[in-house]
Amino acid sequence: MKISFILNKKNVEVDVSPSMRLLDVVRDVLGLTGTKEGCGEGECGACTVLVNDEPYNSCLTPIINVANKEVMTIEGFRETKSYRIIADAFASQGGSQCGFCTPGMILATYAVLKKNPHPSEEEARLALSGNLCRCTGYQAIVDAVMLAAKKGIEL
Amino acid sequence: MIHQYKDSVKKVDNEEKMSGMAIFTGDIKMDDAYFAIPVRSSISYGKLLKINVPNLPKDYSFISAKDIPGENVCNIIASDWPVFADKEVHYKGETIGIIVGPNKEKCLELAALVECEHKEFEPVFEMVNSYVHKEFKKGNPDKVFANAKKTFSESFSTGYQEQIYLEPQAMLMYLDGEKITIKASMQCPFYIKKAVVRVLNCSEDKVRVIQPAVGGAFGGKEHYPSLMAAQLAIAIVKIKKPLKMIFDRKEDITFTTKRHPSKTEITAYLDEKDNILGVKIHVGIDGGAYVGCSMVVLSRALIACNNTYTFENVHVIGDAYCTNKVPSAAFRGFGSPQSIFAMELFINHLADFLHVKPLDLRNKYLVKTGDITPTNGIYRDPIILKELMDKAMEMSDYKRKLAEYSKPGSNRGIGMSTFLHGCGFTGSGESTIINAQLKIKKDKNDIVTFYTSQVDFGQGNRTTLKRIVVDTLGIPEDHVIYDAPDTDITLSTGPTAASRTIIIVGGLAAKAARHLKEIWKDGEEQEIVEPYVGPDFIKWDEDTMQGDAYPGYAWGVNVVEVSFDPLTYEVNIEGCWSTYDVGHAIDERILMGQADGGLAQALGWAYLEKEEAENGMFKQKTLSDYVIPTMVDLPKMETALIDNPFPYGAFGAKGAGELTFAGGAPAFAIALEQAIKHKVHKIPATPEYIMEILENED
């Protein structure tokens, strides 16, 4: 089935089963490997992408669900000014260790700050609790989110 | 508060990891690669009589023990784990063979059709059959214990822990001409190479291992990738097609190696004035079906079992037990967190038994510089444990809270642990087994390149090792090249394990760079191969477990505060404060990442992460039922480092990676005891366990 959507600000059309996971479409069909599979069941958030600026677990999203919608993966987001602000905050606080959760974590951070530009630390933790990290103990990530909020992302 | 870290540099892999450009094994494009799907044993223990393989379509093969050209042994430390089960199977899930072919779904379908005929034996799941036994003594325990006036005994247990590196096990193998080339999520490229050479009985130059980005490891990728590589290598010489074996989370949780469950029994022998004459300790660990590296895990558990205390008379006994379950193997701490957990709780409980304050009892026996270790070595480092404790107590407002929370009606608790970690391989292993060699060279343009086999799976060592060389040479950062390991280019500087990367390899890199600096001639090609030479005081006898076990120890203190909900039996962690002596921290920000990350894993092990085996199979198989801490499960963590430069490491650094795991569980459990006003003897302390304690003792 032919399905069209906007990926990283460009129109794309794929010819796949409508139930194919968005994760597999971006990674295997379109070759964008920045989106990671950590669990395949929506628990870890490594596969987070933005759909109309909302964070989605792409491993739980059938491709048909994003037909005609705007999908942003890390490959598109890294071209934005908001990415630079968030990535610099992660770098200065040590928010990325092995890096496997990081693209998803950065996209989730953007989605959190877009909704709530100045979260308390507690609000930030709650909003990002769907993204697991096994390396950092989260403190550096929370510090990075707070720093990005202070600098202000481009909304 | 936004941190301004001292002495921290930009991590070399920051940008590639944040932007999604870092290439992990599963990201490598290789469309013609065949899939390799394991066929696993459905029984826990039995004789393998016959394997019935269905008719396989063209391009599909079944690879098993009969295809092995070399030894059917996975080269781990012990040589008892077969690459493919052959005559017998010893655990449910053991690999009988692999189906390889171009379509993954078809491979899965065919793998499910392979059937085995068995003669089943009665499996053993409990810790009863010892396959490794160790014992050592300090002082004269037999005589002294016989004259004791009182004794106090307790037993403690800890559970399995899953690795949950965010990237599951993954391996890609292809032929580059005649050469078997491997890219995998790994910790130890040379371990993989040796495993392939042994199973194929081929020459070393036929195998090349290249490290892509690695999404976390923690010990779980120290040995298991060797098994995968050996299995794929047998297939690749037969079918000559690129192969990939990428586990999903369920397969990773169910069949890869885990932290050893443990049971520790401690008896203290006391005189008439309640002085501790000595302790007798038995540590048992569940090694699973094969020894693998369990004898070394057991060694570390035993050497650490007195933790930060000096007792004059010590009798230490240890057993690793064979059970018909997935083998246990390396995981951050490597056995010592289990025995440290037991000793920290024991010393607190003993204080209660003797009606003295736990802090007073601990201080009385706290290790001092020059004390004799349990293996009759010497604690040589200047030991600053008291300073570490004072600082942690000040940061956490420990004394006030301790008093306040002991009042009736309080559902809060605060607990403190002290702990140590021996850095580097146990005993003389660095000089006798590893023999690291580090190559550093300079080209005509004075660009320096150096090579190690250390893998950066998040710890930041690509940044720190490079920095050691840059700072030693005093040249600009962009004049030094340091890439990920490739066994065709680098010499082995040993595995990325045992908190040895900075203390041992970092020290070696600094030494090599110093030597290059001494002979430096502008515009000339120069090269140095620097061999590791250990400090000459390290004398160790592995058979008797006597001598200096480690070149140096790192030290730490954790304070954990909890609140307990008496209605739901749920526990919340309200605060964590830590102090560490890691020698001199080369990069404070990287160190803080180890501090927070290690403690988070330890707290998960202490109260959230429950992995139960039932009839030899794990009940929790996914991230929905095996729960690791999320951001809301952990509080703000505060950490302070106290500088105490170590003379043998690079720039005074000791090891840090595993140390930060050692104290979280006991600090948590001691805090929990205060909150629930009952003793804890087991982790994970889930609400169900807490309910059991409260109902049984009330």
Interface residues (C-beta under 8 A of the other chain):
Chain A: R27 G31 L32 T33 G34 T35 K36 E37 G38 C39 G40 E41 E43 C44 A46 T73 I74 E75 R78 Y83 A87 F90 A91 Q93 G94 S96 Q97 C98 G99 F100 C101 T102 P103 I106 E121 A124 R125 L126 L128 S129 G130 N131 L132 C133 R134 C135 T136 G137 Y138 Q139 A140 I141 V142 D143 M146 L147 K150
Chain B: M1 I2 H3 Y5 S8 K10 K11 D13 N14 E15 E16 K17 M18 S19 G20 M21 A22 I23 F24 G26 D27 K29 Q163 I164 Y165 L166 E167 P168 A213 V214 G215 G216 A217 F218 D248 R249 F457 G458 Q459 G460 R589 I590 M592 G593 A595 D596 G597 G598 L599 A600 Q601 T622 L623 S624 I628 P629 T630 M631 V632 L634 K636 M637
